[in-house]
Amino acid sequence: MGKDAFEIIVNGLKLVIIFLMIVQLVPILVWVERRGSAFIQNRLGPNRVGPLGLMQLLADAVKFLTKEAFVPDTAKPLLYYAAPIFALIPGAVAFAAIPMSTPFTVGTFELFGQTWGPYTFLVQGYDIGIGIVFILGVSSLAAYTLLMAGWGSGNKYSLMGALRASAQTISYELALGLSIVGVIMMYGTFNLSEMIGMQQGGLHFTFMGYTIAANWLPNWGIFYQPLGALLFFTATFAESNRLPFDLAEGEAELVAGFHTEYGGFKFNMFFIGEYGHMMVAAGLMIIFFFGGYSIPYVSVDQVHQWAASVTSTPNWASALTALIHFLVFNVKFFAFLWIFIWVRWTLPRFRYDQLMDLGWKTMLPWALGNTILTAFVIYIASL
């Protein structure tokens, strides 16, 4: 956490701020989804409560908080109450490990009669060297919360929804994991910050002793792993139970799936968990395939040199560099969150047999083939 009290406090505040970011983004995304779906379907959407319907979010929050709390007679109370709480944890813990900007440094300074610093603060909750393994491992725990909700509710529709969700998660985790093996082999690291660093500048690579460059394209992973990017992005829809893969919540068949017996704030916690997984998926998509927080054709050092020329101290130059890259990350981040919303209101829901066939008979073989092809190309390029 840190070497002294100041660093420990700052790192603790970072974790709180990142969690609050996730929670506060959810109502904004709900509003964007409502307005976006209305735009797609040529209707108005929320427009009564406040300007552009923005106060509808507050009305929803009041509704969730004041609804009657109940427990079904057939429920297992411990599992019933624990499920929505644990639904928040995987997305929040995984998102905190995603680097959102360059680290910024703080030099030595005097405070309370004591000398503090220097410090280097990461714009993420914590940095784990095997970041992608940690994120995928934590995210996969979400399947247990769905099972807890389905079994704990004591409702046959909830149980069927939970079984569907767990089978779907297991099926698509295989394709998702294999789809990024090619990325890991290409970059040669599990560290997310190192992956971002390798995607700076124009497109260039070495093949059989020759350097090939196409500086009119950014050096992003999407140009090296287009099939892996398509498979990964598709699998994230299934992992986050978003349309067209939301068979765990098929209203026409299962009432509401695993959260049939949940209402009020408990239902809202499942909702936040789902959007949390969307955010993790968008963040990983950016880091693996779209350069992370880096600016196309511009290196971090170039940005820092410019920031140093317009600021008075190294501390402000470092902070400005981090702020610029944080904004770049968020532009890409919100673009992919919009794609999640766009797809939901564009594509119809699969049948369950189609969903499982896609995962096992199409995506898994293609992901395995992409891994083998990547290994072969890397071997040939190294000759």
C-alpha positions as CSV (number, residue, x, y, z in Angstrom):
1,M,0.0,0.0,0.0
2,G,2.9,2.4,0.6
3,K,6.1,3.2,2.5
4,D,4.6,5.8,4.8
5,A,1.2,7.2,6.0
6,F,0.8,9.7,3.2
7,E,1.2,7.1,0.4
8,I,-1.0,4.6,2.2
9,I,-3.8,7.2,2.5
10,V,-3.5,8.3,-1.1
11,N,-3.6,4.6,-2.4
12,G,-6.6,3.9,-0.1
13,L,-8.4,6.9,-1.5
14,K,-7.6,5.7,-5.1
15,L,-9.5,2.5,-4.4
16,V,-12.5,4.3,-3.0
17,I,-12.5,6.7,-5.9
18,I,-12.3,3.9,-8.5
19,F,-15.2,2.1,-6.8
20,L,-17.3,5.3,-6.7
21,M,-16.5,5.8,-10.4
22,I,-18.0,2.4,-11.2
23,V,-21.1,3.1,-9.1
24,Q,-21.6,6.6,-10.4
25,L,-21.1,5.6,-14.0
26,V,-24.0,3.1,-13.9
27,P,-26.9,5.7,-13.7
28,I,-25.2,7.7,-16.4
29,L,-24.9,4.6,-18.6
30,V,-28.6,3.8,-17.9
31,W,-29.6,7.2,-19.0
32,V,-27.4,6.9,-22.2
33,E,-28.9,3.5,-22.8
34,R,-32.5,4.8,-22.5
35,R,-31.8,7.8,-24.7
36,G,-29.8,5.8,-27.2
37,S,-32.4,3.1,-27.5
38,A,-35.0,5.7,-28.0
39,F,-32.9,7.3,-30.8
40,I,-32.4,3.9,-32.4
41,Q,-36.1,3.1,-32.3
42,N,-37.2,6.7,-33.3
43,R,-38.9,7.6,-30.1
44,L,-38.3,10.2,-27.3
45,G,-37.1,8.2,-24.3
46,P,-37.1,9.7,-20.8
47,N,-38.0,13.4,-21.1
48,R,-40.5,14.2,-18.3
49,V,-38.4,14.2,-15.1
50,G,-36.0,17.1,-15.4
51,P,-34.2,18.4,-18.5
52,L,-33.7,15.5,-21.0
53,G,-35.0,13.1,-18.4
54,L,-31.8,13.5,-16.3
55,M,-33.7,13.6,-13.0
56,Q,-35.3,10.2,-13.9
57,L,-32.1,8.7,-12.5
58,L,-32.8,10.3,-9.1
59,A,-36.4,9.1,-9.2
60,D,-35.1,5.5,-9.9
61,A,-32.7,5.7,-7.0
62,V,-35.5,6.8,-4.6
63,K,-37.7,4.0,-5.9
64,F,-34.9,1.4,-5.4
65,L,-34.1,2.6,-1.9
66,T,-37.7,2.8,-0.7
67,K,-39.1,-0.5,-2.1
68,E,-40.3,-3.1,0.5
69,A,-37.5,-5.6,1.4
70,F,-38.8,-9.1,1.4
71,V,-37.5,-12.7,1.5
72,P,-39.4,-15.5,-0.3
73,D,-40.6,-18.2,2.1
74,T,-38.7,-20.9,0.2
75,A,-35.4,-18.9,0.1
76,K,-32.2,-19.6,1.8
77,P,-31.7,-16.3,3.6
78,L,-27.9,-16.4,3.8
79,L,-27.4,-17.1,0.1
80,Y,-30.3,-14.8,-0.9
81,Y,-28.8,-11.8,0.9
82,A,-25.1,-12.6,0.0
83,A,-25.6,-12.9,-3.7
84,P,-26.3,-9.2,-4.6
85,I,-23.4,-8.2,-2.3
86,F,-20.9,-10.5,-3.9
87,A,-22.2,-9.5,-7.4
88,L,-20.5,-6.1,-6.9
89,I,-17.1,-7.5,-5.9
90,P,-15.7,-9.2,-9.1
91,G,-16.3,-6.2,-11.4
92,A,-15.0,-3.7,-8.9
93,V,-11.9,-5.6,-8.0
94,A,-11.0,-6.4,-11.6
95,F,-11.5,-2.9,-12.8
96,A,-9.2,-1.5,-10.1
97,A,-6.3,-3.4,-11.7
98,I,-6.7,-1.7,-15.1
99,P,-4.2,1.1,-15.8
100,M,-6.1,4.2,-16.9
101,S,-3.1,6.6,-17.5
102,T,0.6,7.0,-17.0
103,P,1.9,7.2,-13.4
104,F,2.5,10.6,-12.1
105,T,5.3,11.6,-9.7
106,V,5.3,13.9,-6.7
107,G,8.6,15.3,-5.5
108,T,9.6,15.9,-1.9
109,F,7.6,18.5,0.0
110,E,7.2,19.7,3.6
111,L,3.9,19.0,5.5
112,F,3.2,19.1,9.3
113,G,6.9,19.8,10.0
114,Q,8.0,16.6,8.1
115,T,9.5,15.9,4.8
116,W,7.5,13.6,2.5
117,G,8.2,12.0,-0.8
118,P,9.2,11.5,-3.5
119,Y,6.3,9.3,-4.7
120,T,5.1,7.7,-7.9
121,F,1.4,7.1,-8.0
122,L,-0.3,4.8,-10.5
123,V,-3.6,5.8,-12.0
124,Q,-5.1,2.4,-11.1
125,G,-6.1,0.7,-7.8
126,Y,-3.1,-1.6,-7.7
127,D,-0.5,-3.0,-10.1
128,I,-0.2,-6.8,-10.2
129,G,2.6,-8.1,-12.5
130,I,0.3,-10.8,-13.9
131,G,-2.5,-8.3,-14.3
132,I,-4.5,-10.1,-17.0
133,V,-4.4,-13.4,-15.1
134,F,-5.7,-11.7,-12.0
135,I,-8.5,-9.8,-13.9
136,L,-9.7,-12.9,-15.7
137,G,-9.6,-15.0,-12.5
138,V,-11.5,-12.4,-10.4
139,S,-14.1,-11.8,-13.2
140,S,-14.8,-15.5,-13.5
141,L,-16.0,-15.5,-9.8
142,A,-19.2,-13.7,-11.0
143,A,-20.6,-17.1,-12.0
144,Y,-20.8,-18.1,-8.3
145,T,-23.0,-15.0,-7.5
146,L,-25.5,-16.1,-10.1
147,L,-25.6,-19.6,-8.7
148,M,-26.0,-18.2,-5.2
149,A,-28.9,-16.0,-6.3
150,G,-30.6,-18.8,-8.2
151,W,-30.3,-21.4,-5.5
152,G,-30.9,-19.0,-2.6
153,S,-34.1,-17.6,-4.1
154,G,-35.9,-21.0,-3.8
155,N,-37.6,-20.4,-7.2
156,K,-37.5,-22.7,-10.2
157,Y,-37.2,-19.9,-12.7
158,S,-34.3,-18.4,-10.7
159,L,-32.5,-21.7,-10.5
160,M,-33.0,-22.4,-14.3
161,G,-31.6,-18.9,-15.0
162,A,-28.6,-19.5,-12.8
163,L,-27.9,-22.8,-14.4
164,R,-28.1,-21.2,-17.8
165,A,-25.8,-18.3,-16.7
166,S,-23.2,-20.7,-15.2
167,A,-23.1,-22.9,-18.3
168,Q,-22.9,-19.8,-20.6
169,T,-20.1,-18.3,-18.5
170,I,-18.0,-21.5,-18.5
171,S,-18.6,-22.0,-22.2
172,Y,-17.5,-18.5,-23.3
173,E,-14.6,-18.2,-20.8
174,L,-12.8,-20.9,-22.8
175,A,-13.0,-18.9,-26.0
176,L,-12.3,-15.6,-24.2
177,G,-9.2,-17.0,-22.6
178,L,-7.9,-18.5,-25.8
179,S,-8.6,-15.4,-27.8
180,I,-6.0,-13.4,-25.8
181,V,-3.3,-16.1,-25.7
182,G,-2.2,-14.8,-29.1
183,V,-2.0,-11.3,-27.6
184,I,0.1,-12.5,-24.7
185,M,2.5,-14.4,-27.0
186,M,2.9,-11.4,-29.2
187,Y,3.6,-9.0,-26.4
188,G,5.5,-11.5,-24.3
189,T,4.1,-10.2,-21.0
190,F,1.1,-10.4,-18.7
191,N,1.6,-6.8,-17.5
192,L,-1.0,-4.5,-18.9
193,S,1.2,-1.4,-18.7
194,E,3.9,-3.1,-20.7
195,M,1.4,-4.1,-23.3
196,I,0.3,-0.4,-23.7
197,G,3.9,0.7,-24.0
198,M,4.5,-1.7,-26.9
199,Q,1.6,-0.1,-28.9
200,Q,3.1,3.4,-29.1
201,G,4.1,5.0,-32.4
202,G,3.4,3.9,-35.9
203,L,2.8,0.3,-37.0
204,H,6.2,-1.5,-37.2
205,F,7.4,-5.1,-36.6
206,T,10.3,-7.3,-37.4
207,F,9.9,-10.4,-39.6
208,M,12.7,-12.7,-40.4
209,G,15.3,-10.0,-39.8
210,Y,13.5,-7.3,-41.8
211,T,11.8,-4.3,-40.2
212,I,8.4,-3.6,-41.7
213,A,6.8,-0.3,-41.0
214,A,3.4,1.3,-42.0
215,N,3.6,4.6,-40.1
216,W,0.2,5.7,-41.4
217,L,-1.4,3.1,-39.0
218,P,-1.0,3.2,-35.2
219,N,0.9,0.3,-33.6
220,W,-2.3,-1.2,-32.1
221,G,-2.9,-4.9,-31.3
222,I,-6.0,-4.9,-33.5
223,F,-3.8,-4.9,-36.6
224,Y,-1.8,-7.9,-35.4
225,Q,-4.7,-9.9,-33.9
226,P,-8.0,-8.9,-35.7
227,L,-9.6,-12.3,-35.2
228,G,-8.5,-12.4,-31.6
229,A,-10.1,-9.0,-31.1
230,L,-13.4,-10.1,-32.7
231,L,-13.6,-13.3,-30.6
232,F,-12.6,-11.5,-27.4
233,F,-15.2,-8.7,-27.8
234,T,-17.9,-11.2,-28.7
235,A,-17.1,-13.4,-25.6
236,T,-17.3,-10.3,-23.3
237,F,-21.0,-9.9,-24.3
238,A,-21.7,-13.4,-23.1
239,E,-19.6,-12.9,-19.9
240,S,-21.5,-9.8,-18.9
241,N,-24.9,-11.3,-19.9
242,R,-25.6,-8.6,-22.4
243,L,-27.8,-9.0,-25.5
244,P,-27.7,-11.0,-27.7
245,F,-26.4,-13.3,-25.0
246,D,-28.7,-12.5,-22.0
247,L,-30.3,-16.0,-22.0
248,A,-29.9,-16.0,-18.2
249,E,-32.6,-13.3,-18.0
250,G,-34.8,-14.4,-20.9
251,E,-38.1,-12.7,-19.9
252,A,-40.2,-14.7,-22.3
253,E,-39.1,-18.0,-20.7
254,L,-37.8,-17.3,-17.2
255,V,-39.7,-14.3,-16.0
256,A,-36.4,-12.5,-15.1
257,G,-34.0,-15.4,-14.6
258,F,-31.7,-15.6,-11.6
259,H,-32.9,-12.3,-10.1
260,T,-36.7,-13.0,-10.4
261,E,-37.1,-12.8,-6.6
262,Y,-35.0,-9.7,-6.2
263,G,-36.4,-6.1,-6.0
264,G,-35.3,-2.7,-4.8
265,F,-31.7,-2.1,-3.8
266,K,-30.8,-5.8,-4.0
267,F,-31.8,-5.9,-7.7
268,N,-29.9,-2.7,-8.2
269,M,-26.7,-4.3,-7.0
270,F,-27.0,-7.0,-9.6
271,F,-27.5,-4.2,-12.2
272,I,-24.3,-2.4,-11.0
273,G,-22.4,-5.7,-11.2
274,E,-23.5,-6.2,-14.8
275,Y,-22.3,-2.8,-15.8
276,G,-19.1,-3.3,-13.9
277,H,-18.3,-6.3,-16.1
278,M,-19.1,-4.1,-19.1
279,M,-16.5,-1.6,-17.9
280,V,-13.9,-4.3,-17.4
281,A,-14.5,-5.7,-20.8
282,A,-14.2,-2.2,-22.4
283,G,-11.0,-1.5,-20.5
284,L,-9.4,-4.7,-21.5
285,M,-10.5,-4.3,-25.2
286,I,-8.7,-0.9,-25.2
287,I,-5.5,-2.2,-23.6
288,F,-5.1,-5.3,-25.7
289,F,-6.2,-4.0,-29.1
290,F,-6.4,-0.2,-29.2
291,G,-3.3,1.1,-27.4
292,G,-4.7,1.7,-24.0
293,Y,-4.3,5.2,-22.8
294,S,-1.6,6.0,-25.4
295,I,-2.3,8.6,-28.2
296,P,-1.9,7.4,-31.8
297,Y,1.4,8.3,-33.3
298,V,2.5,10.2,-30.2
299,S,4.7,8.7,-27.5
300,V,4.3,9.3,-23.7
301,D,7.7,11.0,-23.7
302,Q,6.6,13.5,-26.4
303,V,3.5,14.3,-24.3
304,H,5.6,14.8,-21.2
305,Q,8.0,17.0,-23.0
306,W,5.1,19.2,-24.2
307,A,3.6,19.3,-20.7
308,A,7.0,20.3,-19.3
309,S,7.2,23.2,-21.7
310,V,3.8,24.7,-20.6
311,T,4.1,24.1,-16.8
312,S,6.4,25.5,-14.2
313,T,7.4,22.4,-12.2
314,P,8.1,18.7,-12.9
315,N,5.2,17.8,-10.6
316,W,2.7,19.7,-12.7
317,A,4.2,18.3,-15.9
318,S,3.8,14.8,-14.7
319,A,0.2,15.5,-13.5
320,L,-0.7,17.1,-16.8
321,T,0.7,14.2,-18.8
322,A,-1.3,11.8,-16.6
323,L,-4.5,13.9,-17.1
324,I,-4.1,14.0,-20.9
325,H,-3.7,10.2,-21.1
326,F,-6.6,9.7,-18.7
327,L,-8.8,11.7,-21.0
328,V,-7.6,9.7,-24.0
329,F,-8.4,6.4,-22.2
330,N,-11.9,7.6,-21.3
331,V,-12.7,8.6,-24.9
332,K,-11.9,5.1,-26.0
333,F,-13.6,3.7,-22.9
334,F,-16.9,5.4,-23.5
335,A,-16.8,4.6,-27.2
336,F,-16.8,0.9,-26.4
337,L,-19.4,1.2,-23.7
338,W,-21.6,2.9,-26.4
339,I,-21.0,-0.1,-28.7
340,F,-22.3,-2.4,-25.9
341,I,-25.4,-0.3,-25.7
342,W,-25.7,-0.1,-29.5
343,V,-25.5,-3.9,-30.0
344,R,-28.1,-4.5,-27.3
345,W,-30.7,-2.5,-29.2
346,T,-29.7,-3.8,-32.6
347,L,-29.3,-7.6,-32.5
348,P,-32.0,-10.1,-31.5
349,R,-31.5,-12.6,-28.7
350,F,-30.1,-16.0,-29.6
351,R,-31.9,-19.2,-28.8
352,Y,-30.1,-21.1,-26.1
353,D,-28.9,-23.9,-28.4
354,Q,-27.6,-21.3,-30.9
355,L,-25.7,-19.6,-28.0
356,M,-24.0,-22.9,-27.0
357,D,-23.3,-23.9,-30.5
358,L,-21.6,-20.5,-31.2
359,G,-19.5,-20.9,-28.1
360,W,-18.4,-24.5,-28.5
361,K,-18.5,-25.2,-32.3
362,T,-17.5,-21.8,-33.7
363,M,-15.7,-19.5,-31.3
364,L,-13.6,-22.1,-29.4
365,P,-12.2,-23.7,-32.6
366,W,-11.5,-20.3,-34.1
367,A,-9.8,-19.1,-30.9
368,L,-7.7,-22.3,-30.8
369,G,-6.8,-21.9,-34.5
370,N,-5.8,-18.2,-33.9
371,T,-3.5,-19.3,-31.1
372,I,-1.8,-21.9,-33.2
373,L,-1.5,-19.5,-36.2
374,T,0.0,-16.8,-33.9
375,A,2.6,-19.2,-32.5
376,F,3.6,-20.3,-36.0
377,V,4.0,-16.8,-37.3
378,I,6.0,-15.7,-34.2
379,Y,8.3,-18.8,-34.7
380,I,8.8,-18.0,-38.4
381,A,9.4,-14.3,-37.7
382,S,12.1,-15.1,-35.2
383,L,14.2,-17.1,-37.8
